[in-house]
Amino acid sequence: MHHVDRIAGEPGGWRKAVFDSVDEAYFAQGALPPGNVAQLHRALDAMREEHVDHEIIARAEAIAVTLHRLLAAIHAAPGDDMAVRPIRRELRAMGVDWLKAMPVFH
């Protein structure tokens, strides 16, 4: 079992799983790591099962859409870093916003 798969299955583990998906996509050289998008969709499923606030789910869904845009750009222009760089930057900003939106647990 992939480390993040286990985290996404734990109560509240979706917080880390969503950020990890963004982080992996941002730092990937070329194609996304295997299972990256699926990991995010499993986290979304976990969020829905836990009845997470709709605004938080909407943020994660927006990240998923952006990941799909990144995949499309990678497939449309393999090796063209200039085509994918703006989307990767957008994802990075979304990841920072994701962290800022998460409640802090002590």
N, CA, C and O of each residue as an XYZ file, in Angstrom:
424
protein
N       0.852     -1.183      0.000
C       0.000      0.000      0.000
C       0.894      1.241      0.000
O       1.832      1.350      0.790
N       0.589      2.152     -0.884
C       1.325      3.413     -0.977
C       1.100      4.204      0.308
O      -0.002      4.192      0.857
N       2.126      4.885      0.787
C       2.075      5.635      2.038
C       0.876      6.584      2.085
O       0.167      6.637      3.090
N       0.650      7.319      1.021
C      -0.431      8.305      1.025
C      -1.785      7.618      0.936
O      -2.773      8.154      1.438
N      -1.861      6.429      0.301
C      -3.117      5.686      0.288
C      -3.550      5.405      1.723
O      -4.725      5.543      2.063
N      -2.593      5.008      2.563
C      -2.890      4.722      3.961
C      -3.345      5.995      4.668
O      -4.307      5.968      5.436
N      -2.665      7.103      4.416
C      -3.016      8.369      5.065
C      -4.414      8.811      4.660
O      -5.191      9.247      5.509
N      -4.745      8.705      3.376
C      -6.064      9.141      2.905
C      -7.170      8.316      3.546
O      -8.294      8.800      3.688
N      -6.874      7.081      3.937
C      -7.869      6.222      4.558
C      -8.039      6.457      6.048
O      -8.979      5.932      6.645
N      -7.163      7.226      6.661
C      -7.263      7.533      8.083
C      -8.173      8.743      8.267
O      -8.221      9.613      7.397
N      -8.898      8.813      9.386
C      -9.744      9.990      9.609
C      -8.922     11.281      9.508
O      -7.927     11.450     10.212
N      -9.340     12.165      8.647
C      -8.631     13.425      8.450
C      -7.359     13.312      7.643
O      -6.703     14.322      7.388
N      -6.990     12.101      7.231
C      -5.775     11.898      6.449
C      -5.828     12.556      5.091
O      -4.798     12.737      4.442
N      -7.022     12.917      4.656
C      -7.184     13.582      3.365
C      -6.457     14.924      3.319
O      -6.059     15.375      2.245
N      -6.280     15.563      4.474
C      -5.579     16.861      4.487
C      -4.175     16.719      3.898
O      -3.775     17.475      3.013
N      -3.447     15.740      4.406
C      -2.084     15.506      3.940
C      -2.087     14.932      2.530
O      -1.234     15.294      1.719
N      -3.019     14.053      2.225
C      -3.059     13.423      0.902
C      -3.261     14.464     -0.198
O      -2.628     14.379     -1.250
N      -4.130     15.436      0.031
C      -4.364     16.486     -0.971
C      -3.088     17.306     -1.150
O      -2.658     17.542     -2.279
N      -2.483     17.739     -0.051
C      -1.265     18.536     -0.183
C      -0.151     17.732     -0.841
O       0.580     18.262     -1.677
N      -0.013     16.462     -0.477
C       1.028     15.631     -1.080
C       0.840     15.505     -2.587
O       1.818     15.511     -3.335
N      -0.408     15.392     -3.040
C      -0.670     15.324     -4.484
C      -0.180     16.584     -5.183
O       0.447     16.518     -6.240
N      -0.472     17.729     -4.581
C      -0.044     19.011     -5.154
C       1.483     19.105     -5.140
O       2.103     19.470     -6.139
N       2.065     18.777     -4.014
C       3.516     18.880     -3.853
C       4.248     17.977     -4.849
O       5.217     18.404     -5.477
N       3.788     16.734     -4.994
C       4.410     15.805     -5.939
C       4.282     16.308     -7.375
O       5.226     16.199     -8.158
N       3.119     16.857     -7.723
C       2.909     17.359     -9.079
C       3.787     18.574     -9.357
O       4.300     18.734    -10.465
N       3.957     19.418     -8.366
C       4.769     20.623     -8.552
C       6.235     20.273     -8.788
O       6.877     20.847     -9.668
N       6.755     19.351     -8.019
C       8.178     19.034     -8.104
C       8.513     17.946     -9.122
O       9.690     17.671     -9.351
N       7.518     17.327     -9.732
C       7.772     16.258    -10.704
C       8.532     16.801    -11.911
O       8.281     17.913    -12.376
N       9.447     16.005    -12.397
C      10.160     16.331    -13.637
C       9.442     15.601    -14.761
O       9.518     14.376    -14.853
N       8.755     16.330    -15.603
C       8.002     15.690    -16.686
C       6.670     15.178    -16.180
O       5.887     15.925    -15.594
N       6.417     13.892    -16.409
C       5.128     13.296    -16.056
C       4.911     13.279    -14.542
O       5.858     13.347    -13.758
N       3.648     13.189    -14.160
C       3.315     13.096    -12.740
C       3.676     11.712    -12.212
O       3.702     10.741    -12.968
N       3.953     11.626    -10.922
C       4.238     10.312    -10.337
C       3.020      9.381    -10.504
O       1.880      9.844    -10.465
N       3.258      8.093    -10.686
C       2.138      7.157    -10.833
C       1.194      7.235     -9.632
O       1.635      7.260     -8.483
N      -0.088      7.274     -9.910
C      -1.098      7.278     -8.859
C      -1.393      8.634     -8.249
O      -2.204      8.725     -7.327
N      -0.761      9.685     -8.733
C      -0.934     11.003     -8.131
C      -2.385     11.470     -8.179
O      -2.936     11.880     -7.157
N      -3.004     11.411     -9.343
C      -4.386     11.886     -9.485
C      -5.334     10.959     -8.744
O      -6.282     11.420     -8.108
N      -5.089      9.657     -8.820
C      -5.943      8.692     -8.114
C      -5.890      8.936     -6.606
O      -6.906      8.828     -5.921
N      -4.712      9.262     -6.097
C      -4.540      9.569     -4.675
C      -5.436     10.739     -4.271
O      -6.068     10.713     -3.215
N      -5.482     11.762     -5.120
C      -6.311     12.921     -4.822
C      -7.792     12.545     -4.851
O      -8.565     13.002     -4.008
N      -8.186     11.723     -5.806
C      -9.595     11.322     -5.880
C      -9.990     10.438     -4.695
O     -11.127     10.509     -4.229
N      -9.068      9.608     -4.203
C      -9.354      8.825     -2.988
C      -9.518      9.757     -1.792
O     -10.371      9.529     -0.933
N      -8.702     10.803     -1.738
C      -8.835     11.782     -0.656
C     -10.189     12.484     -0.742
O     -10.833     12.713      0.282
N     -10.626     12.829     -1.956
C     -11.945     13.448     -2.130
C     -13.051     12.513     -1.655
O     -13.997     12.948     -0.999
N     -12.933     11.234     -1.984
C     -13.923     10.252     -1.521
C     -13.964     10.209      0.005
O     -15.038     10.180      0.605
N     -12.776     10.204      0.631
C     -12.705     10.184      2.095
C     -13.345     11.439      2.683
O     -14.029     11.370      3.704
N     -13.124     12.573      2.045
C     -13.705     13.831      2.525
C     -15.229     13.766      2.490
O     -15.900     14.216      3.418
N     -15.762     13.208      1.419
C     -17.222     13.096      1.298
C     -17.775     12.130      2.345
O     -18.836     12.372      2.922
N     -17.049     11.031      2.588
C     -17.491     10.064      3.601
C     -17.483     10.679      4.997
O     -18.328     10.345      5.827
N     -16.537     11.573      5.259
C     -16.435     12.228      6.562
C     -17.315     13.482      6.648
O     -17.314     14.167      7.671
N     -18.055     13.781      5.595
C     -18.954     14.950      5.555
C     -18.210     16.243      5.863
O     -18.652     17.064      6.667
N     -17.064     16.398      5.197
C     -16.256     17.601      5.351
C     -17.014     18.787      4.754
O     -17.807     18.623      3.827
N     -16.768     19.958      5.283
C     -17.412     21.181      4.814
C     -17.296     21.313      3.293
O     -16.245     21.039      2.715
N     -18.379     21.733      2.663
C     -18.430     21.835      1.201
C     -17.334     22.736      0.633
O     -16.790     22.447     -0.433
N     -17.006     23.817      1.326
C     -15.972     24.732      0.824
C     -14.604     24.050      0.736
O     -13.836     24.314     -0.189
N     -14.305     23.184      1.687
C     -13.030     22.462      1.674
C     -13.031     21.454      0.521
O     -12.034     21.314     -0.188
N     -14.146     20.758      0.339
C     -14.249     19.812     -0.777
C     -14.115     20.549     -2.106
O     -13.458     20.058     -3.024
N     -14.731     21.720     -2.211
C     -14.638     22.509     -3.447
C     -13.189     22.901     -3.737
O     -12.779     22.913     -4.898
N     -12.419     23.219     -2.716
C     -10.991     23.532     -2.915
C     -10.252     22.318     -3.482
O      -9.472     22.438     -4.427
N     -10.510     21.155     -2.894
C      -9.845     19.934     -3.357
C     -10.286     19.583     -4.781
O      -9.474     19.114     -5.579
N     -11.553     19.804     -5.102
C     -12.030     19.555     -6.469
C     -11.349     20.492     -7.457
O     -11.013     20.080     -8.567
N     -11.143     21.741     -7.070
C     -10.444     22.694     -7.946
C      -9.003     22.244     -8.175
O      -8.472     22.382     -9.277
N      -8.377     21.707     -7.137
C      -7.027     21.164     -7.286
C      -7.047     19.994     -8.260
O      -6.158     19.873     -9.103
N      -8.059     19.129     -8.151
C      -8.170     17.979     -9.062
C      -8.308     18.440    -10.515
O      -7.684     17.870    -11.410
N      -9.115     19.457    -10.744
C      -9.279     19.987    -12.101
C      -7.944     20.515    -12.625
O      -7.593     20.290    -13.784
N      -7.214     21.208    -11.780
C      -5.923     21.758    -12.188
C      -4.915     20.641    -12.463
O      -4.108     20.750    -13.386
N      -4.955     19.568    -11.669
C      -4.088     18.416    -11.947
C      -4.414     17.810    -13.310
O      -3.512     17.425    -14.054
N      -5.696     17.727    -13.634
C      -6.093     17.202    -14.949
C      -5.638     18.137    -16.073
O      -5.239     17.675    -17.142
N      -5.697     19.440    -15.833
C      -5.172     20.395    -16.827
C      -3.676     20.192    -17.020
O      -3.177     20.255    -18.144
N      -2.963     19.950    -15.931
C      -1.531     19.699    -16.019
C      -1.256     18.430    -16.821
O      -0.375     18.416    -17.681
N      -1.998     17.377    -16.548
C      -1.835     16.135    -17.315
C      -2.063     16.371    -18.802
O      -1.301     15.886    -19.638
N      -3.111     17.115    -19.127
C      -3.414     17.401    -20.534
C      -2.275     18.193    -21.183
O      -1.902     17.926    -22.325
N      -1.732     19.156    -20.458
C      -0.624     19.959    -21.000
C       0.623     19.111    -21.196
O       1.337     19.276    -22.186
N       0.890     18.204    -20.261
C       2.049     17.320    -20.386
C       1.898     16.417    -21.605
O       2.857     16.208    -22.348
N       0.700     15.882    -21.811
C       0.472     14.991    -22.957
C       0.457     15.752    -24.282
O       0.869     15.216    -25.311
N      -0.015     16.992    -24.259
C      -0.084     17.779    -25.492
C       1.286     18.264    -25.941
O       1.545     18.401    -27.137
N       2.155     18.521    -24.983
C       3.471     19.058    -25.320
C       4.544     18.366    -24.471
O       5.134     18.992    -23.590
N       4.799     17.074    -24.734
C       5.806     16.363    -23.928
C       7.166     17.061    -23.983
O       7.654     17.426    -25.053
N       7.748     17.232    -22.830
C       9.071     17.847    -22.761
C       9.078     19.363    -22.837
O      10.138     19.977    -22.710
N       7.920     19.985    -23.043
C       7.844     21.440    -23.144
C       7.552     22.027    -21.771
O       6.393     22.219    -21.401
N       8.604     22.310    -21.022
C       8.453     22.823    -19.668
C       7.729     24.166    -19.649
O       7.018     24.468    -18.690
N       7.898     24.966    -20.683
C       7.247     26.283    -20.736
C       5.722     26.148    -20.794
O       5.005     27.038    -20.338
N       5.226     25.041    -21.353
C       3.780     24.836    -21.458
C       3.169     24.442    -20.120
O       2.011     24.759    -19.846
N       3.941     23.752    -19.290
C       3.389     23.246    -18.033
C       3.781     24.083    -16.813
O       3.133     23.992    -15.770
N       4.806     24.874    -16.928
C       5.281     25.652    -15.775
C       4.196     26.529    -15.149
O       4.075     26.539    -13.924
N       3.397     27.271    -15.938
C       2.362     28.102    -15.305
C       1.326     27.282    -14.530
O       0.828     27.726    -13.496
N       1.007     26.098    -15.025
C       0.034     25.257    -14.319
C       0.652     24.716    -13.039
O      -0.017     24.641    -12.009
N       1.919     24.340    -13.097
C       2.595     23.870    -11.877
C       2.645     24.995    -10.825
O       2.454     24.744     -9.635
N       2.898     26.213    -11.266
C       2.907     27.345    -10.326
C       1.524     27.570     -9.725
O       1.387     27.845     -8.533
N       0.507     27.449    -10.565
C      -0.869     27.582    -10.084
C      -1.159     26.514     -9.027
O      -1.775     26.798     -8.000
N      -0.712     25.292     -9.289
C      -0.897     24.216     -8.309
C      -0.180     24.526     -7.006
O      -0.719     24.290     -5.925
N       1.021     25.049     -7.104
C       1.784     25.377     -5.898
C       1.038     26.408     -5.064
O       0.952     26.282     -3.842
N       0.499     27.424     -5.723
C      -0.279     28.443     -5.012
C      -1.525     27.821     -4.375
O      -1.904     28.180     -3.260
N      -2.150     26.900     -5.080
C      -3.325     26.212     -4.531
C      -2.930     25.383     -3.307
O      -3.693     25.290     -2.346
N      -1.752     24.789     -3.344
C      -1.275     24.013     -2.206
C      -1.052     24.889     -0.982
O      -1.392     24.505      0.137
N      -0.481     26.062     -1.200
C      -0.270     27.003     -0.092
C      -1.621     27.441      0.469
O      -1.805     27.490      1.685
N      -2.567     27.759     -0.420
C      -3.910     28.144      0.024
C      -4.577     27.000      0.789
O      -5.288     27.229      1.768
N      -4.339     25.762      0.331
C      -4.893     24.585      1.002
C      -4.399     24.531      2.447
O      -5.187     24.348      3.376
N      -3.104     24.689      2.624
C      -2.547     24.637      3.976
C      -3.093     25.760      4.854
O      -3.391     25.543      6.028
N      -3.222     26.945      4.292
C      -3.739     28.077      5.059
C      -5.200     27.885      5.454
O      -5.637     28.398      6.483
N      -5.959     27.144      4.635
C      -7.383     26.943      4.910
C      -7.646     25.841      5.940
O      -8.751     25.740      6.473
N      -6.637     25.022      6.217
C      -6.830     23.900      7.128
C      -6.767     24.367      8.570
O      -5.884     25.135      8.951
N      -7.724     23.891      9.372
C      -7.670     24.244     10.790
C      -6.437     23.620     11.446
O      -5.980     22.551     11.042
N      -5.926     24.280     12.430
C      -4.758     23.784     13.146
C      -5.249     22.948     14.330
O      -6.075     23.394     15.127
N      -4.725     21.737     14.423
C      -5.101     20.854     15.517
C      -3.939     20.735     16.487
O      -2.795     20.547     16.073
N      -4.224     20.841     17.758
C      -3.174     20.737     18.789
C      -3.406     19.488     19.602
O      -2.643     19.201     20.524
